[in-house]
């Protein structure tokens, strides 16, 4: 692996971590705005900024470092209780967080140099932040390089200096000893420690390079800027830090971290200098870095200000707290793919074993049991809590609510419900539609709400829970609800329902997801409600899920999405057409019936008095051969619509791993994937949703309300 | 600038390293081999800096390297006599105990 590739991989890790930290920061800020109890949340937000700054420093992303530094300083003062938490503060901090997202995305796109287009926004945001820093005792803070510009002298107090000159400083005539000697002009040098730990092996020592570091305690009344000014000429290629008792925890953390393994020694010296009250030190990080939140992945250890850090290579970080590890998603996908093949091969072996002896069957039975364990374990690896997805909506609710002049609180429950990563990735957009709809059209303005006898603040709830092999996500609002009569009236107007049909209430709400309904002009809040709902449904259905709406006019609306826990494995039902095998997802199979002798020519079946439209797989899939004398019908249901698939033979249940179809098959209608059977044959998996759409396109609206 | 002293008769590995003149970044490159040679194969080494007229960080690094190497190789190391300028620099950087072979830092 080339250095360049390694670096690129490291930057990619940075981007991923930064995105996570920025998400944490966002939810933390929103929590603060809602008046959440302070310290822990402030700390989390601060740590996020701190870690991003440190990691960005590793990659020389100076603009991110510079920007985050100011943000971090403000947060540090919030943490110290010097700045009160207020809506205005959060309103200043949120856009900074957003700006960091932009900067990180730019890095993700491969542009590591600062983009001049980012500058004006950044400057404007920093300007607002500096307002918070400009209060008394703000200026000339440690090591910020702010020179003392005649500002009044400070009282005599200890100042700690950490001096690491650049390697070439001696050759350039800058000798740390002279500088330390000079410091006595400013006050009393009360303690100096020479650190020679960084001297290399004798054989590899460059006798003219500077290896020594010095920790100096200076008792002085000069302000920090004046002290720092002494080192103006060395700061560029060295690492000079000047701290006094006003130093924030992060500045000390930074210093300690910059010394890597020697951090604990530096920390000891800082403590001894008397600039920090010792009791406050208990929370200091382990030397070498901080582990954000105490539970972060080992990869998020930071080595802030690390231009000079001995362990500046990201690949060498870690070894602190490995409760979680970060794994490349593609690697995980490959594992699951392989496990899928193992499951299939196992099934094949089990089939063969049935013809073998008792002993072989027992052995294979045990192997099968283990394979199932491996399969479940592998799938669980890819399970992630849905809470991260939910968390994103805090911001949406906050921003959209503010824009619409509505006061809405978001209630999240079941955020730790786990679901396959692939499902989580696809659920974001549909949820976004639903949340926006609820905010735009569901929840009323405060005035309207009060007039209706409701609390002025609306509530939007996102809830998730497991239910018999599925995850159910419910989006509930306590808004004005949807009037089923008006939906029905609109549907009749648009010709979606026969004038004399009287569909049930749930069927009426299902009309909201009809493309014909959704494209209706936004003439009323009602039709507006339907905008994009067909898209939502399409997305959910593509995940083999289902969606339904219930509503009480005046009291609120609830949209319930049901999704499979994983997209990788389904229980299938095998059917045969000629020599070809197809697999139908078992959860969509209702029942199987034989085609009655008199129904062979028809496109529908009389199923206990109901009309069941039929699809002939042989015809649809163009399977060659002659129709057998006896045919079977597999009754499948999707989104409340039942359809019969006409097949030759029923071959039983089979657990199957879905493999995506190649691009060659991408446009084949009614096929959702492929799988390999125990005998090595390939079988196509029927996409019931697509077939149902096909039927409805051909037979609507009669087929729309099969249940009557 | 520096001369590894004649080994004393009867104990060829007891050595004296005499450093003199400038002990700075200007002379460090030529002094380093002398320091290493004095350390090599020695069992006891005394470093005499009486003749040193100037000491800077580069020179100090050599003294500290000698100290570390001696400790690592089990060489008995002693200092002296030392020039006033050496004492002065050691005092500035908090290493007054070094020539006596004691602690590394003072306050």
Contacts between the chains, C-beta under 8 A, distances in Angstrom:
chain1	res1	chain2	res2	distance
A	170	B	25	4.4
A	170	B	56	7.2
A	170	B	57	5.8
A	170	B	58	5.1
A	171	B	25	6.3
A	175	B	25	7.8
A	175	B	56	4.8
A	175	B	57	5.1
A	176	B	57	5.4
A	177	B	56	6.1
A	177	B	57	5.3
A	177	B	60	7.1
A	177	B	89	6.0
A	177	B	92	5.8
A	177	B	93	6.1
A	178	B	56	7.9
A	180	B	92	5.7
A	180	B	93	6.5
A	181	B	92	5.3
A	190	B	107	7.0
A	191	B	94	6.7
A	191	B	106	8.0
A	191	B	107	4.2
A	192	B	92	6.9
A	192	B	93	5.4
A	192	B	94	3.5
A	192	B	105	7.7
A	193	B	94	5.5
A	193	B	104	7.9
A	193	B	105	4.5
A	194	B	60	7.6
A	194	B	64	7.5
A	194	B	93	4.6
A	194	B	94	6.0
A	194	B	95	5.5
A	194	B	104	7.3
A	194	B	105	6.8
A	196	B	61	7.4
A	196	B	64	4.3
A	196	B	65	8.0
A	196	B	68	6.8
A	196	B	104	7.8
A	199	B	61	6.4
A	199	B	64	6.3
A	199	B	65	5.7
A	199	B	68	6.5
A	202	B	36	5.7
A	202	B	39	7.9
A	202	B	65	6.1
A	202	B	69	5.7
A	205	B	32	6.8
A	205	B	61	7.9
A	205	B	65	6.6
A	207	B	28	3.7
A	207	B	29	5.0
A	207	B	31	7.2
A	207	B	32	4.3
A	207	B	58	6.3
A	207	B	61	7.3
A	207	B	62	6.8
A	208	B	25	5.2
A	208	B	28	5.6
A	208	B	29	6.1
A	208	B	58	6.1
A	210	B	57	6.1
A	210	B	58	7.7
A	210	B	61	7.8
A	211	B	61	6.0
A	212	B	57	6.0
A	212	B	60	7.0
A	212	B	61	6.1
A	212	B	64	7.5
A	214	B	93	6.6
A	217	B	107	7.9
A	272	B	107	7.6
